Amino acid sequence: MRFLKLHCVETRYRRLNEEQIDEAVELYVRGMSLAKLRKRLGVDPKTAKARLLERGLER
């Protein structure tokens, strides 16, 4: 990963910042699926689920 950043290679997935996590929580509570959240935010499905679980959300 460090090598890719060093050479300015864009990776497929990225980390979520606090604002994006807030958005994910709001959308998830309103009924959006993890698959749709992942696509909308451009993150790995495990990342999206992990951030929601950190905020105390389960479904």
C-alpha positions as CSV (number, residue, x, y, z in Angstrom):
1,M,0.0,0.0,0.0
2,R,2.8,2.4,0.9
3,F,4.4,1.7,-2.5
4,L,1.2,2.5,-4.3
5,K,0.8,5.8,-2.5
6,L,4.5,6.7,-3.1
7,H,3.9,6.2,-6.9
8,C,0.5,8.0,-6.8
9,V,-1.5,4.9,-7.7
10,E,-5.1,5.2,-6.8
11,T,-6.4,2.2,-4.9
12,R,-9.8,0.7,-5.4
13,Y,-11.1,1.2,-1.9
14,R,-10.6,4.0,0.5
15,R,-11.2,4.8,4.1
16,L,-14.2,6.6,5.4
17,N,-13.9,9.9,7.2
18,E,-16.3,10.8,10.1
19,E,-18.7,12.7,7.8
20,Q,-19.0,9.7,5.4
21,I,-19.6,7.4,8.4
22,D,-22.4,9.7,9.6
23,E,-23.9,9.6,6.1
24,A,-23.6,5.8,6.0
25,V,-25.3,5.5,9.4
26,E,-28.2,7.7,8.3
27,L,-28.7,5.9,5.0
28,Y,-28.5,2.5,6.7
29,V,-31.0,3.5,9.3
30,R,-33.3,4.6,6.5
31,G,-33.1,1.1,4.9
32,M,-30.2,1.2,2.5
33,S,-28.4,-2.2,2.1
34,L,-24.8,-2.7,2.8
35,A,-24.2,-3.5,-0.9
36,K,-25.7,-0.1,-1.9
37,L,-23.8,1.7,0.8
38,R,-20.5,0.2,-0.4
39,K,-21.1,1.2,-4.0
40,R,-22.2,4.7,-3.0
41,L,-19.2,5.3,-0.7
42,G,-16.7,3.4,-2.8
43,V,-15.4,1.2,0.1
44,D,-15.0,-2.5,0.7
45,P,-18.1,-4.2,2.1
46,K,-16.3,-5.2,5.2
47,T,-15.2,-1.6,5.9
48,A,-18.8,-0.4,5.6
49,K,-20.1,-3.1,8.0
50,A,-17.2,-2.5,10.4
51,R,-17.9,1.2,10.6
52,L,-21.6,0.6,11.2
53,L,-20.9,-1.9,13.9
54,E,-18.5,0.6,15.6
55,R,-21.5,2.9,15.8
56,G,-23.6,0.2,17.4
57,L,-25.8,-0.7,14.4
58,E,-26.7,-4.2,13.6
59,R,-29.3,-5.7,11.3
